[in-house]
């Protein structure tokens, strides 16, 4: 049985979504952020030394990092689903967005979050980070003008991996009138039956725009 150590309002929501898309059975261990700190509880340190979520257990394997978990699940249980065939242009796009999600998008979104807490002393740097975020959202908007999904016409795990930063950006009010395709895309992804089942399983999720309405 696959076990997911799930923290509310975190990247682990990606993993629940993928497991529902794959139709795999899993067991959920739930953790809650501290009300004052918004940090993961110390109990997660017993699962992995970094004390963060998600962490997946599959037999004797203990694996953190949502991107690594997604690639593992696709490779072991995907049966060719949700990943374009190697050697195709779609596969190149798939690789790009799988790495862009954390290597670029979330790097800047989290940086902005911390810089906002610093206050006026960080204003110059924060302004620069927000320019980069806006450029990145423009890039996503342009990409969605080419196809229904980020790696091509078909839904892939890259859409799941990119879901979290795009949801975060919409929630934070960082999208604008130039990002109509992006906002429509987020709504379309959140309306997928597997996504809705993941929300029911994982509990209240702050970045779920369907529940925010």
C-alpha positions in Angstrom: 0.0 0.0 0.0 1.3 3.4 -0.9 1.3 5.8 2.0 1.3 9.6 1.6 2.3 11.9 4.4 0.1 14.8 3.5 0.3 18.4 4.8 -2.6 20.7 4.3 -2.1 23.6 1.7 1.1 22.1 0.4 2.7 20.4 -2.7 1.5 17.1 -1.4 -1.9 17.9 -3.0 -0.2 17.2 -6.3 0.5 13.7 -5.3 -3.1 13.0 -4.2 -4.2 14.3 -7.6 -1.8 12.1 -9.6 -2.8 9.0 -7.5 -6.5 9.7 -8.3 -5.7 10.1 -12.0 -3.8 6.8 -11.9 -6.6 5.1 -10.0 -4.2 3.7 -7.4 -5.1 2.8 -3.9 -3.3 4.7 -1.1 -3.3 5.4 2.6 -3.2 9.0 3.8 -1.5 10.2 6.9 -2.7 13.8 7.6 -0.7 16.6 9.2 -1.7 20.2 9.9 0.3 23.4 9.7 0.8 25.3 12.9 -1.8 28.1 13.3 0.7 30.7 14.3 3.8 29.6 12.3 2.1 28.0 9.2 5.0 25.5 9.4 4.8 21.7 9.2 4.5 19.9 12.6 7.5 18.3 14.1 5.9 14.9 13.7 7.0 14.9 10.1 10.6 14.7 11.3 10.0 11.1 12.3 9.3 10.3 8.7 12.1 12.3 7.0 15.0 14.4 8.5 13.8 17.5 6.7 10.3 17.3 8.2 8.5 18.4 5.1 5.7 17.1 3.0 5.0 15.3 0.8 6.7 12.1 1.7 5.7 8.8 0.0 6.2 5.4 1.4 6.0 2.5 -1.1 7.1 -0.7 0.6 10.5 0.0 2.0 11.0 3.1 -0.1 10.7 6.5 1.6 10.7 9.3 -1.0 10.3 13.1 -0.4 10.0 15.8 -3.1 6.8 16.1 -5.1 8.6 16.1 -8.4 10.6 13.0 -7.7 7.4 11.3 -6.4 5.5 12.1 -9.5 8.2 10.8 -11.8 8.5 7.6 -9.7 4.7 7.0 -9.8 4.5 7.6 -13.5 7.5 5.3 -14.2 6.4 2.5 -11.9 2.6 2.6 -12.2 1.7 4.8 -15.1 1.7 2.2 -17.9 2.6 4.9 -20.4 0.0 7.3 -19.1 0.5 11.0 -18.5 4.0 11.2 -20.1 4.6 11.9 -23.8 6.7 9.5 -25.8 10.4 10.1 -25.6 11.9 11.7 -28.6 8.8 13.8 -29.4 8.5 17.6 -29.2 5.8 17.0 -26.6 8.3 15.1 -24.4 10.7 18.0 -24.6 7.9 20.4 -23.5 7.0 18.0 -20.8 10.6 17.9 -19.4 10.7 21.7 -19.5 7.5 22.3 -17.5 8.3 19.5 -15.0 11.5 21.4 -14.1 10.2 24.9 -14.5 7.6 24.4 -11.8 10.1 24.3 -8.9 13.3 25.5 -10.5 11.8 28.8 -11.7 8.2 29.4 -10.8 8.1 28.3 -7.1 11.5 29.8 -6.5 10.2 33.2 -7.3 6.8 32.8 -5.7 8.3 31.7 -2.4 11.0 34.4 -2.6 8.2 37.0 -3.0 6.4 35.6 0.0 9.4 35.9 2.3 10.4 39.3 0.9 6.9 40.7 1.7 7.5 39.7 5.3 10.8 41.7 5.4 8.9 44.9 4.6 10.2 48.1 3.1 13.9 47.1 3.3 13.2 44.4 0.7 11.0 46.5 -1.6 13.6 46.9 -4.5 14.3 43.2 -4.6 10.6 42.3 -4.2 9.7 44.6 -7.2 12.3 42.7 -9.3 11.0 39.3 -8.3 7.5 40.4 -9.1 8.6 41.4 -12.6 10.1 38.0 -13.1 6.9 36.3 -11.9 4.8 38.4 -14.2 7.1 37.4 -17.1 6.8 33.8 -16.2 3.0 34.0 -16.1 3.0 35.6 -19.5 5.1 32.7 -20.7 2.5 30.2 -19.5 -0.2 32.2 -21.1 1.6 32.1 -24.4 2.2 28.4 -24.1 -1.5 27.7 -23.5 -2.2 29.6 -26.7 -0.5 26.7 -28.5 -2.3 23.7 -27.0 -4.9 22.7 -24.4 -2.2 21.5 -22.0 1.4 22.6 -21.2 3.1 19.6 -23.0 0.7 19.4 -25.9 -2.9 18.5 -26.5 -2.9 15.7 -24.0 -3.0 16.0 -20.2 0.3 14.9 -18.6 2.0 14.9 -15.3 3.5 18.3 -16.2 0.0 19.8 -15.8 -0.1 18.3 -12.3 3.4 19.6 -11.4 2.6 23.1 -12.7 -0.7 23.1 -11.0 0.6 24.2 -7.6 2.6 27.3 -8.7 -0.3 28.4 -11.0 -2.9 27.9 -8.3 -0.6 29.8 -5.9 -0.3 32.7 -8.3 -4.0 33.0 -8.9 -4.7 32.8 -5.1 -2.1 35.5 -4.5 -3.7 37.8 -7.1 -0.7 37.8 -9.3 -2.6 37.2 -12.5 -4.2 40.0 -14.5 -6.3 40.6 -17.6 -3.4 39.3 -19.8 -3.7 35.8 -18.2 -7.2 34.7 -19.3 -6.0 31.4 -20.8 -4.0 30.7 -17.6 -7.0 31.3 -15.3 -9.3 29.2 -17.5 -6.7 26.4 -17.6 -6.4 26.4 -13.8 -10.2 26.2 -13.5 -10.3 23.4 -16.1 -7.6 21.4 -14.2 -9.4 21.9 -10.9 -12.7 20.6 -12.4 -11.2 17.3 -13.4 -12.9 14.4 -11.5 -9.6 13.1 -10.2 -8.7 16.6 -8.8 -12.1 16.8 -7.1 -11.6 13.4 -5.5 -8.2 14.5 -4.3 -9.7 17.5 -2.6 -12.3 15.3 -0.9 -9.6 13.0 0.3 -7.1 15.6 1.4 -9.4 18.1 3.0 -9.8 21.9 2.7 -7.2 23.3 0.2 -6.7 27.1 0.3 -5.8 27.2 -3.4 -8.9 25.5 -4.7 -10.6 28.3 -6.6 -13.8 26.2 -7.0 -14.3 26.2 -3.2 -13.3 29.8 -2.9 -16.3 31.0 -5.0 
